[in-house]
Amino acid sequence: MIASAVFLASIASLVFLTNEIASPVLPYVAILAGGSALVSLLLWRDTKISAKTVLLVAAFGHIIALFGQTIFEDDYYRFLWDGWMTLQGGTPYGVPPELFIDDPAIPRAMQNVLEWVNYPQYPTIYGPLLQILFAFTSFFAGENEIGLRILFASGALILSALIARRHSAGRTALFAWNPLIVAESTLHLHPDIFLGLGLFAAVLAGKHRPMLAGLFFAASAGVKIVALAAWPMLIRLAPSALIAAVVGLVALYGIFAVQGQGVGFDSTETFATLWYFNPIAFEPLLVVLGPAWGRLASLLLAGALVVWFHASARDYDSVPIAPIFGAILLFAPAVNAWYLLWLLPFALDRRDIWPYVASAVLPLSYLTGLNLEIYELEAFEVHPIAHRIEWVLLAGAITIDLFRRFRSSPSPLPNRNPITEPKVSVIIPALNEAESVEQTVRGIRLANPVGLHEVIVADNGSTDETASVAKSAGALVISEPKRGYGAACLAALGRVDRSSNIILFMDADLSDDPADAEKLLTPVIQGSTDLVIGSRTIGKIEAGAMSAPQRFGNWLAPTLVRLIWGHRYTDLGPFRAIRRDSLEHLAMADRDFGWTIEMQVRAAKMDMRTLEVPVTYRKRVGVSKISGTVKGVFAAGWKILFVITREAFGDFGQSERAREVTESG
């Protein structure tokens, strides 16, 4: 219980210092930073402890903090003013507080509050949900900040209780007993704890209660608009989640917007474009590019990282929210210690050390010229030594995490057991391929690869003799009148013999050489891989067999897959073999041009063993439905990009079902 003792002692010491006549900032920061670091170290290894104990100790820490004074921070005066203004006039937006200074209509108690409101020349920037909470505390506690202390302490404890539902008690303590959590919520009176609370509640509601999750997403953005960085998660849920989120956020802002004084976006723009405090990676961009271009570059870099983190997640539950907000803070022009309340609840999902190093070093941002009373420094300039310590320790922590992640990258999966009795079903989608389908069917039968069991031609609504020609060549012909390459493949899969254990896909236009079938099937039969793709890129492409748009698409799509999921492909070739059980795990659903890329992306997302082998690609017989027309080229290209985007940002239950099949199998 050393960690709990350090936690409580740290909070008690901070409270004691806040009640001193002249509170010394150096000991204060040393206790806050040192306590956060020591508690994190003591709790890094998951310890056996009850959730009840964790929450009781955390509650005791917040109760101690109720007796402190808020020093080195004065934002809470704005909260008190906003709450009173909301009760009096219905909205705090649009009117700067300085207009009410010395106004005889303002009660003396609120005039005392008004004297301490920071930046009174600007209207409030705080979100609509916070204004409702501020009004609530103002109604019960008036100008006394104890109402805010109780409110923020309650938010932190509720969040800790929710964390205990998702994580072990030991991991929960890593959050709940961090002195920074208590200091930045109950002691320093920063409302950012409610952003973390809203998002964490949304994660818990998730797929089981999508509408409720959407409302929690709305609540988080109603605290601070930066919460929108997590909103791409909504695309992974049922549509009702996104609808609820949008409606909920519009309703929150609408309560105040209808009063005609705005909703604070003008002041937010001023903050975003002019404010500068304790930057990290933004600082070198500012030096090199200047203020305007530096801010634009930082926005683009942070945005790119946020998009990449979302896209690289396999499903809703694995979206790395802590790194998403970490990327925003890394490039933000203003970085405060209380911003960590956005991400620390989600740092428990990973074993990264950077969030806990950040909780130990960002309190150094309180060492400003004003708080240190060093008049050679600007009032809000962090002492250069403190700022360098932040830089060095954060850079070191991020480097260590990246190195550990690289070292712990999964090793190649072991081979599966060989398929001792292979039974191969060949699926050949065909649309108006009467000139070539007979040679295709006879060609694969003549090649007679190991385990050849049946040949199925999926007639995709042909208007020529494709079906009868294929049947006369010895194929089982099934009909899928609804056009679409994927639709034809799915229809054929529905008719595959139950005893088949390998599926071989090939085109009907003679572009695939049946002699290559053995090369595709052998690794699957041997158990060394699950999916084998016949790569035309590393093989031989006959002159004129592939158009320039096809070659470009074959470069672009695999490149995007590699950037997002880290899996290297060279081709989207249709000639491919896959274990039947592996194919079922992929829960294939695309019904047209996205079939091949969907298969490869889902294989990458599930870390499926894949292999590319060189194949020969010949000029097709007849006109291609894709590369043969401008419309086909654009339709196929658009669909491939759409599928990559859909798989990057959406679950729609597919990954969940695939994972369940994998785990049950």
N, C-alpha and C positions, 0 to 999 in steps of 0.2 A: 504493500500500500504506500510505498515511497512516492509514487507518482501522484497519488491523491494529496499527500502531505505537501509536496512541492507546489501543486496546483493551488491549494487553499492558502498556503503561505505566500505565494506570489500575489494572489488577489488581495489578501489582507495587507500586505506591504504596500501595494499600489494605493489602496484605500487610505492607509495611514498617511502616505505622502501627499495625497490630494487634500487632506485636511490640515496640512501644514500652512502656516501663514505665507511663506515663500517656498512653494513647492520646487525642489531641485529637479531639473529635467534629466540630467545625466543618470542619477541613481534610478529614476523612474523608468527610463528607457532600458537601462541595464537589467532591471528586474523583469520588465515585460518581455524583452528579447531573450534573456537567459532562462526565464521560467518556461517560455514556449519551447525553446530548444531542448531543455532538460526533460520536460514532460514527454515530448515527442520521442526522445531517445529511450526513456524508460518504458514507453508503451509500444515501441516499434515492433517488438515480438508480441504476437497476440497472447494475452494473459487470460487465465481462467478467473472470471469474475462475473457476478450476476448483473444483469441489465438494471435491476432495481438499485443496486449499489451505485452503479455509474450515474444514474439519474439523480439519486439523492445527493451524492457528492457534488454534482454539477449544480443542483438547485441551491445547495448551501453556498457554493461559490457566488452565484448570482445574488443571493440574499445579502452576503457580505458587501457585494458591490453596490447594493442599494444605498449604503451609508457613505458612499464616496461622493466626491465633488468632480464635476467635469472640468478638467484643466487642459490647457494646450489645445482645446477645441471649443468652438463657439457656434457650430452649426445648429445646435438644438434650439437656440433662440429663434431661428427662422421657423423651426417646426412649431414652436409655441405660438408664434405670430400667425403662421398659416392656419393652424387649428382654430384660433380665435376668429380670424377673418372668415373662415368657412362657415363657422356658426353664425356670424353676424350678417354676412352678405351672400352666402351661398357659394362663393368662390374666392380663392386667394390669388388667382391668376390675373395677369394683364396689368396690374398696378404696382409700381415699385413702393416698398415700405417707406422710403424717405418722404413721400408725399404726406404721410400722416404724422411726421415728427412735429411735436408741439401743437398737434390738433387737439383743441379742448374737448372734442367729443370722444376722444380715446381715453379710457380709464387710466388712472395713474399707474396701476399695476402693469398694464400692457405698455404704457409709455416706458417703464423701466425695462421691459423686455425689448422694446423697439430700439432702445439706445444701443443694444448689443448685437442687433441683427447684422450679419456680415453682408457686404456688398448691397446695401439698401437701395442703391440706384437701379438694381435689376429686379424685375418681378421673379417670383419663385420658379424653379425648374423641376420641382419634385412631382412625381407621378400621381395620378388621380387616386389610386388605392391608398397611397401614403396620406393624401389630404383627408381621406375619409377616416383613417386611423388617427391622424393628428386632431381632427375635430372631435373624435370620440374621447380622446384623453383630455382635451380642453374642456369638454362638457363636465367631466368628473373631477378633474384636478386643476382646472384653470391655468394660471401661469406657473404653477409649481411643476418642476421637471420630474417629480417623483412619478407622475402618471406615465411619462415617457419611459422611465427606468423600468417600471413594472411591465409595460407593454413590450419593450424590447427583450427583457429577461424572459417573458412568457414565450415570445417567438423563438428564442434560442433553445429553450427547454422543449418546446413542442418539436422543433427540428431534431433535437437529440433523440427524442422518443421515436420519431419516424425513422431515424437512422438505425436505431436498435431493432427495427422490424426487418431491415435489409441486411445488416451486418452483425457480427458477433459483438458481445458486450465489450470485449477487449478492444476491438476496432472502433466501436462507438466512443469509448473513452478517449481515443486518440483525437477525436474531434471535441467532445463535450468538455474534456478537462484541459484543453489548450487555453492558457491564460489569454491569448489574443482574442478568442471568441467572446469571453466575458468582457474583456476590456473594450472591445470595439462595439459591443452591443449595449450592455447594461451600464458600463462606466463612462464610455466616451459618447454614447447616445448617437450611434449611426444606424439608420434603418435598413441597411443593406442585408441584414439577417433575413428580412422578409423576401428578398429576391431568392436567396438560397432555399428558404422554406417553400416558396411556391413551386420552384423547379423540382425540388426533391419530392414533394407531394405528387407532382405530375408524373415523375418517373415511377413512383409506386403505383399510381392508378393505371398508367400505361395501357396495355392492351386489354386488360380486364374491364376497365371502365373508361373508354376513350373520351366520352363527352366530359366526364369529370376531369380527366387529364387535360383536356383542352381548356377548361375553365381555370385550372391551376396555371397553365401556361399564360393565360390572359392576366391572371393575378400577378405573376412575376414581372411581366412587361408593364403592368400598372404600377409597379414599384419603381423600376428603372428600365428605360427603353432598351438598354444594352442586353436585356434578357432575350430580345429577338434573335440573338445569335444562336440560341438553342432551338428556335422554332422549326428549322428543317426536320427535327425529329417528328413533328406532327405528320409529315408526309408518310412516315412509316406506320401510322395508325389508321384506323378506319376513318373515312371522310368526315364523320361526325365530330371527330376531335378537332380538326382544323376549323370546321364551321363554328364549333363552340368557342374556340380560342378567338377567332375574329370577332364574332358577335359579342363575346365577353369584353374584349378590349375596347371595341367601339362603344359599348354601353358605359364602361368606366369613364372614358374620355367624354362621352356624350353628356354625362351628368353635368359636367362643367362647361363643355363647348356651347351648349344651348343658351348659356348666360351671356354669350357674346364678348367675353374678355380673353378669349384664347385659352390654350391649355399648356402654356409654358415653353412651346417649341422655339420661340424667339430667344429666350434666355439660354435655352439648351444650345442653340446655334452659336451664341456668343461664347459659351463655355467651350464648345468643341473646337472653335476656330482660334481662340485667343489664349485659353488657359494653358499654363505650362508649369508643371511641378514634378520634380523627382523622376524624370523619364529614364527609361533603361535603353532599349534598342532604338528608341526614337531620337535620342540625343545625337548619335553619329549621323543619322539621316538629316537632322536639322543643320548640323555643321556643314555637311557636304552639299546639300540641296537647297538650303534656305527654308524659311518658314512655310511658304505655300506649297512648294514641291515636296518638302520633307513630310508635311502632314498627308499629302496625297499618297506618297510612296508608302508611308506607314499604314495608311488605310488599306491600300491594295495588298500589301504583304500580310497584314493581319487577316484581311478577308480571304485571301488565298489559303492561308493555313486553316481558317475556320471551315471553309468549304471542303478542304482535303480531309480534315478530321471527320467531318460528317460522312463524306463519301466513302472513306476507308472502313467505316464501321460495318460489321456484318449485319447487325440488326439493331432494333430500338434499344435493347438493354445494354448493348456494348458501345453506344456512342460516348466518346471520351469527353464529357462535359468539362472536367477540370482543365485538360489541355486547351479546350476551345477558349475558355475565359483566360487561361494563361497566355495564349497567343495574343488576345486583345490587350492584356496588360503589358505584355512584352513590348508592343509597339505603340502604346498609348502615350500621348503627350503629358498626361497627368496620372501618377500612380500613387495611391494612398494605401495605407495598411488595411483599412477597413474594406477595400475592394476584395480582399481575400475571402470575405464572407460569401462571395458569389461561388467560389470554387472549392473551398475546403470540405464541404459536405460530400463532394464527389471525388475528392482525392483518395478516399478509402477504397474506391473500385480498383485502384492500381497500387503497385508497390513503389511508385516514384518517390524520390526524396525531395525534389525541388519544391513542392508546395509547403513542406515543413521547414525547409531552409528559408523560404520566403516569409513564413510566419515568424521566423526568428530575426530576419534582417530588415524587413520593411518597417518595423517600429523605429528604426534609425532615422526614418524620414521625419520624425518629430524633432530632430536635432537641427532646427532651422535658426537663422540669424535672430528671429524674434524670440524664440523660446530660449536660446542660449544667451541672449542679450549681448551678442557680438555684432556691433554696429558696422563693422567692416563688411559683413555679409548683408545681402538684401533680406528683407523681412521673411520671405518665403523661400529663401535659398537654403537647400540642405547643405550642411557642412561638407566640404570636399572630401575629407577623410571618411566620413560616414557614407557618402555616396559611392566612393571607391570600394568600400567594404561590401556594400550591396551588390555592386557590379561583379566583383571577384567571386563572392560566395554563390551568387545566383548562377553565374556562368559556369562555375565549377560543378554545381549540383546538376544543372541541365546536361553538362558533358558526361558526368558519371551515369546519369539515367540513360542517355543515349548509348553509352558504351555497354551498360548492363543489358539493355534491350537487344543490342546487337549480339552480345555474347549468348543471350538466352533465346535467340531466335530458334524456332523449332528445327530439329534435325530431320533429315529425310525419313519419311515414314517407312517402316519395315515392309517387306514384300508380303502380300497376302498369299494364302495357299494357292498353288496352281489349280487350274480347272482341269480335273482329270478326264472328264467326259464333256468336252466343249460341244455345245449346240448353238450354231450361229444362225440367226434370222437376219436376212438381208432386206433392208427397206429401201425402196426406190420410188420417191415421189415423181410423178410424171404429169405434165400438162401439154397436150398436143405434141407428143414425142413419137408418133407412129413410125417416123423414118429411122429412129435409133433405138427404141426400147427393146426390139427383138434382139439386136446385136448385144445390147447391154445385158439382158437376161442370159442369153446363151454364153456371153463372154464370162460372166461370173460363174456359171455352171461349168464351163470348160476349164476355168482356172482352178476350180474345185479346192478352195482353201480348206484347211483343217477344220472339221466340225460343221461344214456347211449343212444346214438342216432344211431351210426353206427360203424362198425368194418371194417377197411380197411387193407388188407394184401398187402404189396408192394413186389411182386415177383421180386427178384433181379437177374434174369437170371438163375433160377434154371434149373437143368437138370433132375430132378425127377418129381414126381407128386404133388409138393407143390401147384401149382396154382389150379389144379382141386380139390384137397382135401380141400383146404381152401374155395373154392367156394361152395363145397357141405356142408361145415359146416355153411354156412350162411354169409360169409364175402364178401365184395366187393373187388375183386381182380384187381389190376392194375399192369401193367408190366413196369419195369425199367431194360432193359437188360444190361445197363452199370453198372458194379459191383461197389459197395461202399455203406456202411451203410448210410452215409449222402445222397447219391444220391437216395437211396430208400425212405428215409424219405421225401426228397424234392418232389419227384414224388408223394408220397401219399398226401402231403399237397396241391398239385395242384388239387387234386380231392376231397378235403374235402367239405362237404355240406356248403353252404354259411351261413346257419343259426347256425352252430356250434360255440360255444363260449369257449370251453375248449378242449385241445388236450391232450390225454393220450398216451404216448409211452411205449411199452413193447416189449420184445423179444419173438420170436416164439418157443424157445427151451424148454419151461416149467421150465426154471430157475426162472422166476418171478411167484409169487403166485397171481393169480387173486383176491383172497380174500383180498389182501392188497390194491386193487384199491380204495376202499372207503376211506381209510386213506389218500391217496394222493389227492383225489378230494375234500374232505370236506373243508380243509383250503382255497382252491381256490374259492369254491362256497361261502363260508362265507365272502370272501373279505379280509381276513387277510394276504394273500400272493399272489404273482403272479406266482411263480415257486415252485413246491414241488418236491424234489428229494427223491426217495426211497433209503435210505442209508443201505447198507448191513453191513457196518462197525459197526454201532450202533445197528443193528438188529441181526438177527440170520443167520449164514452161515453154511449150511449143510456140514459135513465132506467131503472133496474132491471136493467141488463145485468151489473153487477158487485156482488157482495155486500160487506158490510162486511169480513168476513175476507179476501176477495180483495184489497180495497184495502189493508188493513193488510199483508198478505204482500207485495204489490207495492211497498210502501214499505220494509219491513224488509229483504228480501233484497238489493235494490240498495244499500241503505245499508251493509250488512255488506260487500258486495263493494267498495264505495268505501273503507271504512275499512281493509280488509285489503290490497287490491291497487291502490287509488288510481284505479280505473276507474269512470267515472260512467255508470250506467244509470238509467233511470226506470221500466222496466217489464220484465216477464218474458213479454211477449206471444208467443203461439204463431205469429203470422203473421210470417214471416221469410224472408229470402233469403240464400244464402251460396254463394260459389264452391265448386265441388265439390272442388278440390284443397285449399282451406283447410279444408273439413269433414273431409277425410281426415287432415289434420295434427292435428286435435283428438282423434283416437282416441276417439270417443264410445263410451260403454259403458253408461250408465244405461238401465234397461229400464222405468221407470215415471214417476212424477211429477217426478223430478229431471232429466229430459231437457233442458228449456229452461235451467235455471240452470247445469247442467253445461256446456252449450255456451258460455254467456256467461262463466262463470268461467274456463274454459280459454282462451277467446279473450283475456281480460284477462291471464292468466298468460303467454301467449305474445306479448303486445303486438300482437295482431292488429288491423288497422284495422277499427273498427266504427262504425256510424252508426245513429241512431234517427230515424225519420221518423214524423210524426203519421198515425194511421189512425183510421178510424171503427170503433167496436165496438158491435155491435147485440145486442139480447136474443136469446139462443139459442132454437132450436126444441127442445122437449123438456126433460128434467130433466138438469142437469149431474151428471156422475159425481163431481165434486169439491165444488163449492160447493152442490150440491143436497142433500147429506147431511152430518150432523155428523161421521160417520166419515170421509167423503171430505175434509172440511176439515182435520181433524186429521192424517190420513194424508199429505196433500199438504204441509201445513206442516211436519210432522216430517221428511219426506223432503227438502224444500228445505234446511232447516237442516242435516240430515245431510250432504248433498252439499257444502254450503259448508264444513263442518268437515272432511270427507274430503279435499276439494281443498286446504284450507289446511294440513293436517298430514300428508297422505299422498301418496306417489308411486304405489306399487303398479305401477311400470313404465310407467304411462300417459304421464306427461310425458316420460320417457326415449324411449319409442317415437315420440311426437309430434315430439320434437326431432330425432331421427334422420331422420325423414321429411322434416322441414323442411330439414335440412342437405343431405340427398342430393338434394332437389328444387331 
